[in-house]
């Protein structure tokens, strides 16, 4: 009995120590960061696109690809509703509910055979992601401060990339061994994360600062430009991700298993891009973004011109690495283009633009196929590559001759 009481006392002391700002246990920090493992998992099942096309033959290729990107639409809606959610739901409950929704609806395609049921489940899965999206970042700033907060913010990005890699690998392995339905089992990862969060993350005493501001500032041209640029860029990145499997299969470069392997390895190159970002920015400064756009365009063309599996894989790895650098650069610009006191609102608008680009990618690429009267997946890489080269060239011209009226 004495031993049991000692154990209870230790648990009480542990809980109490976790309520002191900045002194939280390693397990609490891990549980908080683990939420980000789920955030980037939406596209982890995209290697199954060719099998979805066979399973739902009555739908266009773009409609099939929307299965992969549909969660982004729900995330957009939840970002718009973040003010209301922050007001009426406590942060801890919101995260747990979001994780449970993501897990439950994420796995519905395990048994669903109807296209519209699968599509609706993906939308509801995105609602769960939208609930945890802002809190995954803001709770770090609520619980921690100073250098520790900055370090954990960096770890959070790493957890997101790690989650993408793990989920893509597991989804690909399940796809190859058991078929496309089984790949959705990967979203069961949300349940252990919810359990960890419930037991080890306390309810914050202060309200986390979500992407909400009491004032609604008038949009300035800079915010509109950077939001449109981010949306356009995400169309090209997501287009490459969802069309890679079809391209490799269509061009006889490899199997679905090999495509899944590329998609699962690519996030590690994204993590590398995040690590290299600081040095790249210090080296290229204001020219970093247009040069990164040009490099991404060339990487898209490398995939589009590939006649071998390894060439296609190399191109996709470079696309993923550069995506992290471009998106990070654009989000960093928010502090320069937002009026005083409106940084959170500007960041929210940029994130909405990013998710609009993710959602619209299949629709835009489907329109490109119609314009060129071609159903070749290779076309998407060619058009995206050329578009990015043009965008990068405009950026360099703007910086050299117009004195950064747009780029900065």
C-alpha positions, 0 to 999 in steps of 0.5 A: 500500500505504501509503495502504491501511495508513493507512486501516486505522490510521484504522479502528483508531483509530476503533474504539478511540475508540468504546470509551471511555464517553461519547465514541462517534462520531455514527455509533454513536449513530445506529446505536443509536437506529436500533433504535427505528425498528423498535419502533413499526412493528407497527401500520404495516400496519393500513390494510390491515385492510379488504383482509385482511377480503376476503382471509380471508372465513371469519374474524370482523372481530375475528380479522382485526384481531388480525393487526395486534395479534398482535405485542403478545402476543409482546412480553408473553411476551418481557418476562416472559422478559427476565431469562432472555434477559439472562442467557444472551445478550449484548446486542449479539447479542440486538439483532441476532438480534431485528432479523433475526427481525423482518425475516424473519418480518415479511415472510412475509405477502409470500407467505403466503395462509393466515390462520394462517400470517400470524398465526403470522408476526406472532407471531414478528415480535413475538418479535423486537420483544420481544428488542430492546424493553428493550435499545433503552432500557437500552443508552443508559444503559449507553453514556452518562451525564448530560445526553447520556444524557437527550438521547439518551433523548429522541431515542430517543422521536423515532426511535420516532415517526419510524419509525412514520411512515416505516413507515406511509407506505411500507406505505400506499403499497405497499398502494395500488399493489401490494395488501396483501401488499406492505405487509409489505415495510416490515419489510425496514427491520430488515436495514439497522438490523441491519447498522448495529448490527453495524458501529458499536455495540460490545459493552458492557463492563457488563451493561445494566440491563434491566427485571429486578430480583433481588427480586420485590416484592409488587404493591401496589394502585397498580401494579395500578390504573395497569397496568389504566388503561394497558391500558384506555387502549391498547384505545381507542387501538389500537381507533381505529388499526385501525378507522380505515380500515374506518370511513372506507371504511364511512362513504364518507368517503374511500379506503384511500389516504387512510386510509393517509395519516392513519395515516402522518401521525398519528405526527408528532402523537404526536411533537408530544405528546411535545414538549408534555408537559413544558409541559402537565405544568407547567401542569395538574400533577395534573389533566393526566391526567384532562383528557387522558383527557377530551380523548381521549374528545372526540377519539374522539367527533369521529371517531365523529360525523365526516361528512367526511374532514378531521374524521375525520383531525383527530380521529385526529391529536388521539387520537395526540398525546394518546396520547403524553402519557397513556402518558408520564404513566403511565410517569412515575408509576412512580417514585412508586408503586414501592417502593424498589429496584423501579422497573424491575420496576414499569416492566416491569409497566406495559409488560406492561399496555400490550401486553395492552391492544394485543393485546386491543383487537380482542377487546374491540371485537368484544365491544362489537359483539356486545353492541350487535348492530352491525358498524359501525366507528363504534360503536368510537369512540362507546364508546371516547369515552364510556368515556374521558370517564367515566374522566376525570370519575372522575379529576377527582372523585378529585383534588377530593373523595377527595384522589387515592386513585387518581389522582395 
